Amino acid sequence: DFQPNGGGRNTMPKSFTVEYVWIEEADVDLESGVLFLFAIVLLVALLGIMDVCCGSGSEENGGTYTTARKAPKSADGFAKRL
């Protein structure tokens, strides 16, 4: 057991050796990876633009997002202010 105050034996070694085992792997084609990521980002951006521009804007008509929400009205017909 190791006790930091000097009581008992210190079983931890003062030094140790680390051996690295190198494994050869295929080289990575950076240009293909960058092109693939660019294509994915472009596709997601175009889909987002199409949804905003061409979407109907309400769930009743099949859209996914609502563009504006009406404030809840009080009994006298005017929205309450905080």
C-alpha distances in whole Angstrom, upper triangle without the diagonal:
4,6,10,12,11,10,7,6,7,7,9,13,15,18,19,22,24,26,29,31,35,37,41,42,46,47,47,51,51,54,54,51,53,56,54,53,56,58,55,56,59,60,58,60,63,62,61,64,67,65,66,69,71,69,71,69,69,67,71,72,69,67,63,63,66,67,68,67,70,69,69,73,73,76,79,78,76,72,70,69,65
4,6,9,9,8,7,6,5,6,7,11,13,16,17,21,22,26,28,31,34,36,40,41,45,46,46,50,49,53,53,50,51,55,53,51,54,57,54,54,58,59,57,58,62,61,60,63,65,64,65,68,69,68,70,68,68,66,70,71,68,66,62,62,64,66,66,66,69,68,68,71,72,75,77,77,74,71,69,67,64
4,6,6,6,6,7,7,9,10,14,15,18,20,24,25,29,31,34,37,39,43,44,48,48,49,52,51,55,55,52,53,57,55,53,56,58,56,56,59,60,58,59,63,62,61,64,66,65,65,69,70,69,71,68,69,67,71,72,69,67,63,63,65,66,67,66,69,67,68,71,72,74,77,76,74,70,68,66,63
4,6,7,9,10,8,11,11,14,14,17,20,23,25,28,31,34,37,39,43,44,47,48,48,51,50,54,54,51,52,56,54,52,55,57,55,55,58,59,57,58,62,61,60,63,65,64,64,68,69,68,70,67,68,67,70,72,69,66,63,62,64,65,66,65,68,66,67,70,71,74,76,75,73,69,67,65,62
4,6,9,11,10,14,14,17,17,20,23,27,28,32,34,38,40,43,46,48,51,51,52,55,54,57,58,55,56,59,58,56,58,61,59,58,62,63,60,62,65,65,63,66,69,67,67,71,73,71,73,70,71,70,73,75,72,69,66,65,67,68,68,68,70,68,69,72,72,75,78,77,75,71,69,67,63
4,6,8,8,12,13,15,15,19,22,25,28,31,34,37,40,43,46,48,51,52,52,55,55,58,59,56,57,60,59,57,60,62,60,60,64,65,62,64,67,67,66,68,71,70,70,73,75,73,76,73,74,72,76,77,74,72,68,68,70,71,71,71,73,72,72,75,76,79,81,80,78,74,72,70,67
4,7,9,12,14,17,17,21,23,27,29,33,36,38,42,44,48,49,53,53,54,57,57,60,61,58,59,62,61,59,62,64,62,61,65,66,64,65,69,68,67,70,72,71,71,75,76,74,77,74,74,73,76,78,75,73,69,69,71,72,72,72,74,72,73,76,76,79,82,81,79,75,73,71,68
4,7,9,12,15,16,20,22,25,27,31,34,36,40,42,46,48,51,52,52,56,56,59,60,56,58,61,60,58,61,63,61,61,65,65,63,65,68,68,67,70,72,70,71,75,76,74,76,74,74,73,76,78,75,73,69,69,71,72,73,72,75,73,74,77,77,80,83,82,80,76,74,72,69
4,6,9,11,13,16,18,22,24,27,31,33,37,39,43,45,48,49,50,54,53,57,57,54,56,59,58,56,59,62,59,59,63,64,62,64,67,67,66,69,71,70,70,74,75,74,76,74,74,73,76,77,74,72,68,68,71,72,73,72,75,74,74,78,78,81,84,83,81,77,75,73,70
4,6,8,10,13,15,19,21,24,27,30,33,36,40,41,45,46,47,50,50,53,54,51,52,56,55,53,56,58,56,56,60,61,59,61,64,64,63,66,68,67,67,71,72,71,73,71,71,70,74,75,71,69,66,66,68,69,70,70,72,71,72,75,76,79,82,81,78,75,73,71,68
4,6,9,12,13,16,19,22,25,27,31,33,37,39,42,43,44,48,48,52,52,49,51,54,53,51,54,56,54,55,58,59,57,59,62,62,61,64,66,65,66,70,71,69,72,70,70,69,72,73,70,68,64,65,67,68,69,69,72,71,72,75,76,79,82,81,78,75,73,71,68
4,7,9,10,14,16,19,22,24,28,30,34,36,39,40,41,45,44,48,48,46,47,51,50,48,51,53,51,51,55,56,54,56,59,59,58,61,63,62,63,66,68,67,69,67,68,66,70,71,67,65,62,62,64,65,67,67,69,69,70,73,74,77,79,78,76,72,71,69,66
4,5,7,11,13,16,20,23,26,29,32,34,38,39,40,43,43,47,48,45,46,50,49,48,51,53,51,51,55,56,55,56,60,59,59,62,64,63,64,67,69,67,70,68,69,68,71,72,69,67,63,63,66,67,68,68,71,70,72,75,76,79,82,80,78,74,73,71,68
4,7,11,14,17,20,23,26,29,33,35,38,39,40,43,43,47,48,45,46,50,49,48,51,53,52,51,55,56,55,56,60,60,59,62,64,63,64,67,69,68,71,69,70,69,72,73,69,67,64,64,66,67,68,69,71,71,72,75,77,80,82,81,78,74,73,71,68
4,7,10,13,16,20,23,26,29,31,35,35,37,40,40,44,44,42,43,47,46,45,48,50,49,49,53,54,53,54,57,58,57,60,62,62,62,65,67,66,69,67,68,67,71,71,68,66,62,62,65,66,67,68,71,70,71,75,76,80,82,80,78,74,73,71,68
4,7,10,13,16,19,23,26,28,32,33,34,37,37,41,42,40,41,45,44,43,46,48,47,47,51,52,51,52,55,56,55,58,60,60,61,64,65,64,67,65,67,65,69,69,66,64,60,61,63,64,66,66,70,69,71,74,76,79,81,79,77,73,72,70,67
4,6,10,13,16,19,22,25,29,29,31,35,35,39,39,37,39,42,42,41,44,46,45,45,49,50,49,51,54,54,54,57,59,59,60,62,64,63,66,65,66,65,68,68,65,63,60,60,63,64,65,66,69,69,71,74,76,79,81,80,77,74,73,71,68
4,7,10,13,16,19,22,25,26,27,31,31,35,36,33,35,39,38,37,40,42,41,42,45,46,45,47,50,50,50,53,55,55,56,59,60,59,63,61,62,61,65,65,61,59,56,56,59,60,62,63,66,66,68,72,73,77,79,77,75,71,70,68,65
4,6,10,13,16,19,22,23,25,29,30,33,34,32,34,37,37,36,39,41,40,41,44,45,45,47,50,50,50,53,55,55,56,58,60,59,62,61,62,61,65,65,61,59,56,57,60,61,63,64,67,67,69,73,75,78,80,78,76,72,71,70,67
4,6,10,13,15,19,20,22,25,26,30,30,28,30,33,33,32,35,38,37,38,41,42,41,43,46,46,47,49,51,51,53,55,56,56,59,58,60,59,62,62,58,56,53,54,57,58,60,61,65,65,67,70,72,76,78,76,74,70,69,68,65
4,6,10,13,16,18,20,24,25,29,29,27,30,32,32,32,35,37,36,37,40,41,41,43,45,46,46,49,51,51,52,55,56,55,59,58,59,58,61,61,57,56,53,54,57,58,60,61,65,66,67,71,73,76,78,76,74,71,70,69,66
4,6,9,13,14,17,20,22,25,25,24,27,29,29,29,32,34,33,35,38,38,39,41,43,43,44,47,48,49,50,53,54,53,57,56,58,57,60,59,56,54,51,52,55,56,59,60,64,65,66,70,72,76,78,75,73,70,69,68,66
4,6,10,12,15,18,20,23,23,22,25,27,27,27,30,32,31,33,36,36,37,39,41,41,42,45,46,47,49,51,51,51,55,54,56,55,58,57,53,52,49,50,54,55,57,59,62,63,65,69,71,75,76,74,72,69,69,67,65
4,7,9,12,15,18,21,21,20,23,25,25,26,29,30,30,32,34,35,35,38,40,40,41,44,45,46,48,50,50,50,54,54,55,54,57,56,53,51,49,50,53,54,57,59,62,64,66,69,72,75,77,74,72,69,69,68,66
4,6,9,12,15,18,17,17,20,22,21,22,25,26,26,28,31,31,32,34,36,37,38,40,41,42,44,46,47,47,50,50,52,51,54,53,49,48,45,47,50,51,54,56,59,61,63,66,69,72,74,71,70,66,66,65,63
4,6,9,12,15,14,14,17,19,19,20,23,24,24,26,28,29,30,32,34,35,36,38,39,40,42,44,45,45,49,49,50,50,53,51,48,46,44,45,49,50,53,55,58,60,62,66,68,72,73,71,69,65,66,65,63
4,7,9,12,12,12,15,17,17,18,21,22,23,24,26,27,29,30,32,33,35,36,38,39,41,42,43,44,47,47,49,49,52,50,47,45,43,44,48,48,51,53,57,59,61,64,67,71,72,69,67,64,64,63,62
4,6,9,9,8,11,13,13,14,17,18,19,21,23,24,25,27,28,29,31,33,34,35,37,39,39,40,44,44,46,45,48,47,44,42,39,41,44,44,48,50,53,55,57,61,64,67,68,66,64,60,61,60,58
4,6,6,7,9,10,11,13,15,16,17,19,20,22,23,25,26,28,29,31,32,34,35,37,37,38,42,42,44,44,47,45,42,40,38,40,43,43,46,49,52,54,57,60,63,67,68,65,63,60,60,59,58
4,5,5,6,9,10,11,12,14,15,17,18,20,21,22,24,26,27,28,30,32,33,34,35,36,40,40,43,43,46,44,41,39,37,37,41,41,44,46,50,52,54,58,61,64,65,62,60,57,58,56,55
4,5,5,6,9,10,10,12,14,15,16,18,20,21,22,24,26,27,28,30,32,32,34,35,39,39,42,42,45,43,40,38,36,37,40,40,43,46,49,51,54,57,60,64,65,62,60,57,57,56,55
4,6,5,6,9,10,11,12,14,15,16,18,20,21,23,24,26,27,29,30,31,32,33,37,37,40,40,43,41,37,36,34,35,38,39,42,45,48,50,53,56,59,63,64,61,59,56,57,56,55
4,5,5,6,9,10,11,12,14,15,17,18,20,21,23,24,26,27,29,30,31,32,36,36,38,38,41,39,36,34,32,33,36,37,40,42,46,48,50,54,57,60,61,58,56,53,54,53,52
4,5,5,6,9,10,11,12,14,15,16,18,20,21,22,24,26,27,28,29,31,34,34,37,37,40,38,35,33,31,32,35,35,38,41,44,46,49,52,55,59,60,56,55,51,52,51,50
4,6,5,6,9,10,10,12,14,15,16,18,20,21,22,24,26,27,28,29,33,33,36,36,39,37,34,32,30,31,34,34,38,40,44,46,49,52,55,59,59,56,54,52,53,51,51
4,5,5,6,9,10,11,13,14,15,17,19,20,21,23,25,26,26,27,31,31,34,34,36,35,31,29,28,29,33,33,36,39,42,44,47,50,54,57,58,55,53,50,51,50,49
4,5,5,6,9,10,11,12,14,15,17,18,20,21,23,24,25,26,30,30,32,32,35,33,30,28,26,27,30,30,34,36,40,42,44,48,51,54,55,52,50,47,48,47,46
4,5,5,6,9,10,10,12,14,15,16,18,20,21,22,23,25,28,28,31,32,35,33,30,27,26,26,30,29,33,35,39,41,44,47,50,54,54,51,49,47,48,46,46
4,6,5,6,9,10,10,12,14,15,16,18,20,21,22,23,27,27,30,30,33,31,28,26,24,25,29,29,32,35,39,41,43,47,50,53,54,51,49,47,48,47,46
4,5,5,6,9,10,11,12,14,15,17,19,20,21,21,25,25,27,27,30,29,25,23,22,23,26,27,30,32,36,38,41,44,47,51,52,49,47,44,45,44,44
4,5,5,6,9,10,11,12,14,15,17,18,20,20,24,24,26,27,30,28,25,23,21,21,24,24,28,30,34,36,39,42,45,49,49,46,45,42,43,42,41
4,6,5,6,9,10,11,12,14,15,16,17,19,23,23,26,26,29,27,24,22,21,21,24,24,28,30,34,36,39,42,46,49,50,46,45,42,43,42,42
4,5,5,6,9,10,11,12,14,15,16,17,21,21,24,24,27,24,22,20,18,20,23,23,27,29,33,35,38,41,45,48,49,45,44,41,43,42,42
4,5,5,6,9,10,11,12,14,15,15,19,19,21,22,25,23,20,17,16,17,20,20,24,26,30,32,35,38,42,45,46,42,41,38,40,39,39
4,5,5,6,9,10,11,12,14,15,18,18,21,22,25,23,21,18,16,17,19,19,22,25,29,31,34,37,41,44,45,41,40,37,38,37,37
4,5,5,6,9,10,10,11,13,17,17,20,21,24,21,19,17,16,17,19,19,23,26,29,32,35,38,41,44,45,41,40,38,39,39,39
4,5,5,6,9,10,10,11,14,15,18,18,21,19,16,14,13,14,17,17,21,24,27,30,33,36,39,42,43,40,39,36,38,37,38
4,5,5,6,9,10,10,13,13,16,17,20,18,16,13,11,12,15,14,18,21,24,27,30,33,36,39,40,37,35,33,34,34,34
4,5,5,6,8,9,13,13,16,18,21,18,17,14,13,13,15,14,18,21,25,27,30,33,37,40,40,37,35,33,35,34,35
4,5,5,5,7,11,12,15,16,19,16,14,12,12,13,15,15,18,22,25,28,31,33,37,40,40,37,36,34,36,36,36
4,6,6,5,9,9,12,13,15,13,11,8,8,9,12,12,16,18,22,25,27,30,34,37,37,34,33,31,33,33,33
4,6,6,9,8,12,14,16,14,13,10,10,9,10,9,13,16,20,23,25,28,32,35,35,32,31,28,30,30,31
4,6,8,9,13,15,17,15,14,11,12,12,13,11,15,18,21,24,27,30,34,36,37,33,32,30,32,32,33
4,6,9,12,14,15,12,11,9,11,12,13,13,16,19,22,26,28,31,34,37,37,33,33,31,34,34,35
4,5,8,10,12,9,8,6,8,8,10,10,14,16,19,23,25,28,32,34,35,31,30,29,31,32,33
4,6,8,9,6,7,5,8,8,9,9,12,15,17,21,23,25,29,31,32,28,28,26,29,30,31
4,7,9,8,8,5,7,5,5,6,9,11,14,17,20,22,26,29,29,26,25,23,26,26,28
4,5,6,7,5,7,6,5,7,9,10,13,16,18,21,24,26,27,24,24,22,25,26,27
4,5,5,5,6,7,7,10,12,12,15,18,19,22,25,27,29,25,26,24,26,28,29
4,6,7,9,10,10,13,14,14,16,19,20,22,25,27,28,25,26,24,27,29,30
4,6,9,11,11,13,15,16,18,21,22,25,28,30,31,28,28,27,30,31,33
4,7,9,11,13,16,17,19,23,24,26,30,32,33,30,30,28,31,32,33
4,6,8,10,13,14,17,21,22,25,29,31,32,29,29,27,29,30,31
4,7,10,13,14,17,20,22,25,28,31,32,29,29,26,28,29,29
4,6,9,11,14,17,19,22,26,29,30,26,26,23,25,25,26
4,6,7,11,14,16,19,22,25,26,23,22,20,22,22,23
4,7,10,13,16,19,22,25,26,22,21,19,21,21,23
4,7,10,13,15,19,22,22,19,17,15,18,18,19
4,6,9,12,16,19,19,16,15,12,15,16,17
4,6,9,12,15,16,12,11,9,12,13,16
4,6,10,13,14,11,9,6,8,10,12
4,7,10,11,9,8,6,8,10,12
4,7,8,6,5,4,7,10,13
4,6,5,6,6,6,10,13
4,6,8,9,10,13,16
4,6,9,10,13,16
4,7,9,13,16
4,6,9,13
4,6,10
4,7
4
